Amino acid sequence: MTTTRSYQSHQHPIWRRVLVTPEVAVIALLVLVVVWAETSVPNFSGPLTFPFLVLDAAPILLIALPMTLVIVTGEIDLSVASVVGLSSVLVGMLHHDGMSIPVAGVIALAVGLLCGLLNGFLVAYVGLPSLAVTIGTLALYRGIAVGLLGTKAVTDFPLKWTNLAQSGFFTGRLPYIVVPIVVLGVVFVLLLHFTSFGRGVFDIGLNSEAAHFSGVDVARTKLVVFAATGVVSAFAGIYYTLRYGSARGDNATGLELQVIAAVLLGGVSIFGGRGALHGVLGGVLLIAVISSALRLENVTVNVINIIIGLLLVLSVLSSSLLAWVSRLRSAGGVGRGRSGPRARRVAA
């Protein structure tokens, strides 16, 4: 007895499987945009452009790392910017009451962890949809932040800490924030792409029920990725506070949309089950470069948001279109493969 199998994922040469991907397309587009900006935008090639670009993009880069895992599982977290604001307020208030920045930061990280655990518990164990849960906690965490501090701002931070968040190596040309970004980037790359936990994340996104029966602890995995998002968002809030020297309840309002846009633009499927962190990093940097270049061209923020929104819509449409074409080709290939040379006959 024989069984016909078609190996769709390996029907193309390895160079095509590696290079013809959404992630590589995003990185290539990033390179093209950088070349255009270097040659066409005044002052973009100046020595201050790269440091400020990294400083501005750092919160998005940080939060996009765990957000990738959340979206790959098929969920979403809209509360991240509110956690940034809550963390900012806690650091400001605790320092204003006499606590040192490191101790206040540790407390803010612990609160961020609790916020992420609450999201994860409601999604993973109670079974509520993540969209509804995180819309609710978005309002909850932001309301707590604004309620704690009101319309006031705390700005009396030690100069050594604000300088640490704004300066860098090589006379400031490589911001210090790059160090935690690289460390966290390596951790999340290894976690997602080189561990059984990461394989479970992809399995959940493809089919959570099948993942459960294959031995993946679906609830615990979702709880972990939401908790990671909470902690990293709190860390981004500490950086945001020291970077701008101001703790306010409305800090980072709307940041969650930029994070999600960068993740989706980087090739992660909104339906879960697909994505790679190098594409996400490319998506974040692409948005940052476009925004920086257009600001230097005196383009208004509203126009920049429109352009980024169009890029996001096009990326989602292109992914869906490519998936549809691939399904059609695969269906045709399998049908032909039953009697053609593409079939692989394996002894049962």
ZAMARGU-4260 file (C-alpha; in steps of 0.2 Angstrom, whole numbers, plus 5000, padded with zeros to 4 digits):
<rodrens>
0) 5000/5000/5000 | 5007/5017/4996 | 5002/5035/5001 | 5004/5050/4990 | 5011/5065/4999
5) 5015/5083/4992 | 5029/5093/5001 | 5022/5110/4998 | 5034/5119/5010 | 5049/5112/5000
10) 5043/5112/4983 | 5054/5127/4979 | 5073/5129/4980 | 5080/5134/4997 | 5086/5151/4990
15) 5068/5155/4985 | 5061/5149/5002 | 5073/5160/5011 | 5073/5176/5000 | 5056/5177/4993
20) 5047/5181/5010 | 5038/5196/5017 | 5052/5199/5030 | 5065/5200/5016 | 5053/5212/5006
25) 5051/5223/5021 | 5070/5224/5024 | 5073/5227/5006 | 5060/5241/5006 | 5069/5248/5022
30) 5085/5249/5012 | 5077/5258/4998 | 5069/5271/5009 | 5086/5274/5018 | 5095/5276/5001
35) 5081/5288/4995 | 5082/5298/5012 | 5101/5299/5011 | 5101/5306/4994 | 5085/5316/4993
40) 5081/5323/5011 | 5091/5337/5017 | 5100/5334/5034 | 5095/5316/5034 | 5113/5310/5032
45) 5118/5322/5047 | 5127/5314/5062 | 5112/5317/5074 | 5099/5308/5063 | 5103/5290/5068
50) 5104/5294/5087 | 5087/5303/5087 | 5079/5290/5076 | 5084/5276/5088 | 5079/5286/5103
55) 5062/5289/5096 | 5059/5271/5090 | 5066/5263/5105 | 5049/5261/5114 | 5041/5254/5099
60) 5056/5242/5096 | 5055/5236/5114 | 5036/5233/5114 | 5036/5225/5097 | 5047/5210/5103
65) 5034/5202/5115 | 5019/5209/5104 | 5026/5198/5090 | 5023/5183/5101 | 5006/5188/5106
70) 5000/5191/5088 | 5008/5175/5082 | 4997/5165/5095 | 4982/5174/5086 | 4979/5186/5100
75) 4982/5205/5102 | 4986/5217/5116 | 4980/5235/5115 | 4984/5239/5133 | 5003/5241/5130
80) 5003/5260/5129 | 4992/5262/5145 | 5005/5251/5154 | 5018/5263/5148 | 5009/5277/5155
85) 5005/5269/5171 | 5023/5264/5173 | 5028/5282/5169 | 5017/5289/5183 | 5023/5276/5196
90) 5041/5280/5193 | 5037/5299/5194 | 5027/5298/5209 | 5038/5286/5219 | 5053/5296/5215
95) 5044/5312/5220 | 5040/5304/5237 | 5059/5301/5240 | 5062/5284/5232 | 5077/5281/5221
100) 5075/5278/5202 | 5081/5260/5202 | 5069/5255/5216 | 5054/5264/5208 | 5059/5256/5192
105) 5058/5239/5200 | 5041/5242/5207 | 5035/5249/5190 | 5041/5233/5182 | 5032/5222/5195
110) 5016/5232/5191 | 5018/5230/5173 | 5020/5211/5176 | 5004/5211/5186 | 4995/5220/5171
115) 5001/5207/5159 | 4996/5193/5170 | 4979/5200/5172 | 4977/5201/5153 | 4984/5184/5151
120) 4973/5176/5164 | 4957/5184/5157 | 4961/5178/5139 | 4970/5161/5143 | 4960/5154/5158
125) 4943/5164/5158 | 4942/5162/5139 | 4938/5180/5135 | 4943/5187/5118 | 4959/5197/5119
130) 4952/5211/5109 | 4939/5215/5121 | 4950/5211/5136 | 4964/5223/5131 | 4952/5237/5126
135) 4945/5236/5143 | 4962/5236/5152 | 4968/5249/5140 | 4955/5261/5148 | 4957/5253/5166
140) 4976/5256/5166 | 4975/5273/5158 | 4962/5278/5170 | 4972/5273/5185 | 4987/5282/5178
145) 4977/5298/5176 | 4968/5296/5192 | 4985/5294/5202 | 4993/5310/5195 | 4979/5320/5187
150) 4984/5333/5174 | 5000/5336/5183 | 5018/5331/5178 | 5033/5326/5188 | 5049/5333/5180
155) 5061/5333/5194 | 5072/5318/5189 | 5091/5317/5193 | 5101/5323/5178 | 5112/5308/5178
160) 5097/5297/5174 | 5089/5308/5161 | 5106/5309/5153 | 5108/5290/5153 | 5092/5289/5143
165) 5097/5302/5130 | 5116/5300/5128 | 5126/5285/5121 | 5142/5278/5116 | 5155/5286/5104
170) 5150/5304/5110 | 5131/5300/5109 | 5131/5292/5091 | 5125/5275/5098 | 5112/5277/5111
175) 5114/5267/5127 | 5096/5260/5125 | 5103/5250/5110 | 5110/5238/5124 | 5094/5232/5131
180) 5086/5232/5114 | 5099/5220/5108 | 5099/5209/5123 | 5080/5208/5123 | 5080/5205/5104
185) 5092/5190/5106 | 5081/5183/5120 | 5065/5184/5110 | 5073/5178/5094 | 5080/5162/5103
190) 5063/5160/5113 | 5052/5161/5097 | 5063/5153/5084 | 5074/5140/5093 | 5065/5133/5108
195) 5050/5121/5110 | 5041/5136/5118 | 5042/5145/5102 | 5036/5131/5092 | 5021/5130/5103
200) 5018/5148/5100 | 5017/5145/5082 | 5006/5129/5084 | 4994/5139/5094 | 4992/5152/5081
205) 4989/5139/5068 | 4977/5129/5077 | 4975/5130/5096 | 4965/5114/5098 | 4978/5104/5088
210) 4992/5112/5098 | 4983/5107/5114 | 4981/5089/5109 | 5000/5089/5103 | 5005/5093/5121
215) 5006/5112/5121 | 5000/5120/5137 | 4990/5133/5127 | 4984/5143/5142 | 5001/5144/5151
220) 5009/5149/5134 | 4997/5163/5132 | 4999/5169/5150 | 5018/5170/5148 | 5017/5180/5132
225) 5005/5192/5139 | 5015/5194/5155 | 5031/5197/5145 | 5022/5211/5135 | 5017/5219/5152
230) 5035/5219/5159 | 5043/5225/5143 | 5030/5239/5141 | 5033/5244/5159 | 5052/5245/5155
235) 5048/5255/5139 | 5038/5267/5151 | 5053/5269/5162 | 5064/5274/5147 | 5050/5285/5140
240) 5049/5295/5157 | 5068/5297/5158 | 5070/5301/5139 | 5058/5315/5140 | 5061/5320/5158
245) 5042/5320/5162 | 5030/5308/5170 | 5012/5311/5165 | 4996/5300/5164 | 4994/5303/5146
250) 5012/5298/5141 | 5013/5286/5125 | 4994/5289/5121 | 4992/5280/5104 | 5008/5270/5105
255) 4999/5254/5104 | 4994/5257/5086 | 5012/5261/5080 | 5018/5245/5088 | 5004/5234/5080
260) 5007/5243/5063 | 5026/5239/5064 | 5023/5221/5069 | 5010/5218/5055 | 5021/5227/5042
265) 5035/5216/5047 | 5026/5201/5040 | 5017/5194/5055 | 5000/5187/5051 | 4986/5195/5060
270) 4977/5178/5060 | 4992/5170/5070 | 5004/5156/5066 | 5016/5166/5055 | 5030/5179/5058
275) 5048/5182/5061 | 5057/5194/5072 | 5069/5200/5060 | 5054/5206/5049 | 5047/5215/5064
280) 5063/5224/5067 | 5063/5229/5049 | 5045/5235/5050 | 5049/5246/5066 | 5064/5254/5058
285) 5055/5257/5041 | 5041/5266/5050 | 5054/5276/5060 | 5064/5281/5044 | 5049/5286/5035
290) 5043/5297/5049 | 5060/5305/5052 | 5063/5308/5033 | 5045/5316/5031 | 5047/5327/5047
295) 5063/5334/5039 | 5053/5337/5024 | 5041/5347/5035 | 5027/5335/5032 | 5014/5336/5045
300) 5010/5322/5058 | 4993/5319/5050 | 5000/5316/5033 | 5014/5304/5040 | 5000/5294/5049
305) 4990/5293/5033 | 5006/5286/5024 | 5010/5274/5038 | 4991/5268/5038 | 4992/5265/5019
310) 5008/5255/5021 | 4999/5244/5034 | 4984/5241/5024 | 4994/5237/5009 | 5005/5225/5019
315) 4989/5216/5026 | 4981/5215/5008 | 4997/5209/5000 | 4999/5195/5013 | 4981/5190/5011
320) 4983/5190/4992 | 4999/5180/4992 | 4991/5167/5004 | 4976/5166/4992 | 4987/5164/4977
325) 4997/5151/4986 | 4982/5141/4991 | 4976/5141/4973 | 4993/5135/4966 | 4995/5122/4980
330) 4977/5115/4976 | 4982/5114/4958 | 4999/5106/4961 | 4991/5093/4973 | 4978/5089/4960
335) 4991/5087/4946 | 5003/5078/4958 | 4992/5063/4960 | 4997/5057/4943 | 5011/5069/4939
340) 5030/5069/4942 | 5028/5080/4958 | 5020/5066/4968 | 5031/5058/4981 | 5027/5040/4984
345) 5031/5034/5001 | 5029/5016/5007 | 5016/5015/5020
</rodrens>
